[in-house]
């Protein structure tokens, strides 16, 4: 999955995207256009846009946009 495909999937509000990052189970659930649940391991945050999904420092203290290439086992 490319970052462009990832963003497109979230924009369509189809459903959650699950993936692994450094042994953590992570994911993003697009509830609505202004409500996205983002989690990594036991940490979860709710953000209000796809830009927030990409820039929130939840993935081991880093934003998704910086670690996307390290994510594996996408399930969507």
ChimeraX commands (.cxc) that place a marker at each C-alpha (Angstrom):
marker #1 position 0.00,0.00,0.00 radius 0.5
marker #1 position 1.33,3.42,-0.91 radius 0.5
marker #1 position 0.73,6.55,1.14 radius 0.5
marker #1 position -1.54,7.85,-1.63 radius 0.5
marker #1 position -3.63,4.64,-1.55 radius 0.5
marker #1 position -3.74,4.84,2.25 radius 0.5
marker #1 position -5.05,8.42,2.21 radius 0.5
marker #1 position -7.58,7.56,-0.52 radius 0.5
marker #1 position -8.89,4.64,1.51 radius 0.5
marker #1 position -9.37,6.86,4.56 radius 0.5
marker #1 position -11.05,9.59,2.49 radius 0.5
marker #1 position -13.63,7.06,1.26 radius 0.5
marker #1 position -14.62,6.20,4.86 radius 0.5
marker #1 position -14.64,2.53,3.83 radius 0.5
marker #1 position -13.35,1.17,7.11 radius 0.5
marker #1 position -10.35,0.79,9.36 radius 0.5
marker #1 position -6.82,0.21,8.14 radius 0.5
marker #1 position -4.77,-2.09,10.36 radius 0.5
marker #1 position -0.99,-2.53,10.24 radius 0.5
marker #1 position 2.05,-3.39,12.33 radius 0.5
marker #1 position 4.84,-1.00,13.25 radius 0.5
marker #1 position 7.89,-2.25,15.18 radius 0.5
marker #1 position 5.85,-5.07,16.71 radius 0.5
marker #1 position 2.91,-2.85,17.68 radius 0.5
marker #1 position -0.60,-3.42,16.36 radius 0.5
marker #1 position -1.73,-0.09,14.91 radius 0.5
marker #1 position -4.59,1.31,12.91 radius 0.5
marker #1 position -6.75,4.14,11.81 radius 0.5
marker #1 position -10.55,4.01,11.88 radius 0.5
marker #1 position -12.26,6.75,9.85 radius 0.5
marker #1 position -15.49,7.27,11.78 radius 0.5
marker #1 position -16.46,10.41,9.83 radius 0.5
marker #1 position -14.74,13.18,7.85 radius 0.5
marker #1 position -13.95,14.92,11.15 radius 0.5
marker #1 position -13.38,11.94,13.44 radius 0.5
marker #1 position -10.52,9.48,13.01 radius 0.5
marker #1 position -9.44,7.09,15.76 radius 0.5
marker #1 position -5.69,6.44,15.54 radius 0.5
marker #1 position -3.96,3.80,17.67 radius 0.5
marker #1 position -0.61,2.19,18.17 radius 0.5
marker #1 position -0.29,-0.49,20.80 radius 0.5
marker #1 position -2.24,0.68,23.86 radius 0.5
marker #1 position -2.21,4.37,22.91 radius 0.5
marker #1 position -5.23,5.82,21.11 radius 0.5
marker #1 position -6.10,9.35,20.04 radius 0.5
marker #1 position -8.96,10.90,18.13 radius 0.5
marker #1 position -8.09,13.46,15.48 radius 0.5
marker #1 position -10.19,15.59,13.16 radius 0.5
marker #1 position -8.58,15.27,9.71 radius 0.5
marker #1 position -6.45,13.06,7.51 radius 0.5
marker #1 position -3.66,15.62,7.87 radius 0.5
marker #1 position -3.86,15.09,11.65 radius 0.5
marker #1 position -3.74,11.32,11.10 radius 0.5
marker #1 position -0.46,11.77,9.22 radius 0.5
marker #1 position 1.15,14.28,11.59 radius 0.5
marker #1 position 0.15,13.19,15.11 radius 0.5
marker #1 position 3.15,11.83,17.05 radius 0.5
marker #1 position 1.59,8.57,18.25 radius 0.5
marker #1 position 3.80,5.99,16.54 radius 0.5
marker #1 position 6.66,5.57,19.00 radius 0.5
marker #1 position 6.73,9.37,19.28 radius 0.5
marker #1 position 6.75,9.90,15.53 radius 0.5
marker #1 position 4.07,10.85,12.99 radius 0.5
marker #1 position 2.75,8.32,10.51 radius 0.5
marker #1 position 4.08,10.29,7.56 radius 0.5
marker #1 position 7.65,9.70,8.85 radius 0.5
marker #1 position 7.30,5.97,9.58 radius 0.5
marker #1 position 4.90,4.86,6.84 radius 0.5
marker #1 position 7.60,2.96,4.90 radius 0.5
marker #1 position 8.35,0.91,8.03 radius 0.5
marker #1 position 4.74,-0.26,8.46 radius 0.5
marker #1 position 3.93,-3.82,7.41 radius 0.5
marker #1 position 1.04,-6.27,7.15 radius 0.5
marker #1 position -1.61,-3.77,6.05 radius 0.5
marker #1 position -5.18,-5.05,6.36 radius 0.5
marker #1 position -7.99,-2.96,4.94 radius 0.5
marker link #1:1,2 radius 0.2
marker link #1:2,3 radius 0.2
marker link #1:3,4 radius 0.2
marker link #1:4,5 radius 0.2
marker link #1:5,6 radius 0.2
marker link #1:6,7 radius 0.2
marker link #1:7,8 radius 0.2
marker link #1:8,9 radius 0.2
marker link #1:9,10 radius 0.2
marker link #1:10,11 radius 0.2
marker link #1:11,12 radius 0.2
marker link #1:12,13 radius 0.2
marker link #1:13,14 radius 0.2
marker link #1:14,15 radius 0.2
marker link #1:15,16 radius 0.2
marker link #1:16,17 radius 0.2
marker link #1:17,18 radius 0.2
marker link #1:18,19 radius 0.2
marker link #1:19,20 radius 0.2
marker link #1:20,21 radius 0.2
marker link #1:21,22 radius 0.2
marker link #1:22,23 radius 0.2
marker link #1:23,24 radius 0.2
marker link #1:24,25 radius 0.2
marker link #1:25,26 radius 0.2
marker link #1:26,27 radius 0.2
marker link #1:27,28 radius 0.2
marker link #1:28,29 radius 0.2
marker link #1:29,30 radius 0.2
marker link #1:30,31 radius 0.2
marker link #1:31,32 radius 0.2
marker link #1:32,33 radius 0.2
marker link #1:33,34 radius 0.2
marker link #1:34,35 radius 0.2
marker link #1:35,36 radius 0.2
marker link #1:36,37 radius 0.2
marker link #1:37,38 radius 0.2
marker link #1:38,39 radius 0.2
marker link #1:39,40 radius 0.2
marker link #1:40,41 radius 0.2
marker link #1:41,42 radius 0.2
marker link #1:42,43 radius 0.2
marker link #1:43,44 radius 0.2
marker link #1:44,45 radius 0.2
marker link #1:45,46 radius 0.2
marker link #1:46,47 radius 0.2
marker link #1:47,48 radius 0.2
marker link #1:48,49 radius 0.2
marker link #1:49,50 radius 0.2
marker link #1:50,51 radius 0.2
marker link #1:51,52 radius 0.2
marker link #1:52,53 radius 0.2
marker link #1:53,54 radius 0.2
marker link #1:54,55 radius 0.2
marker link #1:55,56 radius 0.2
marker link #1:56,57 radius 0.2
marker link #1:57,58 radius 0.2
marker link #1:58,59 radius 0.2
marker link #1:59,60 radius 0.2
marker link #1:60,61 radius 0.2
marker link #1:61,62 radius 0.2
marker link #1:62,63 radius 0.2
marker link #1:63,64 radius 0.2
marker link #1:64,65 radius 0.2
marker link #1:65,66 radius 0.2
marker link #1:66,67 radius 0.2
marker link #1:67,68 radius 0.2
marker link #1:68,69 radius 0.2
marker link #1:69,70 radius 0.2
marker link #1:70,71 radius 0.2
marker link #1:71,72 radius 0.2
marker link #1:72,73 radius 0.2
marker link #1:73,74 radius 0.2
marker link #1:74,75 radius 0.2
marker link #1:75,76 radius 0.2
view
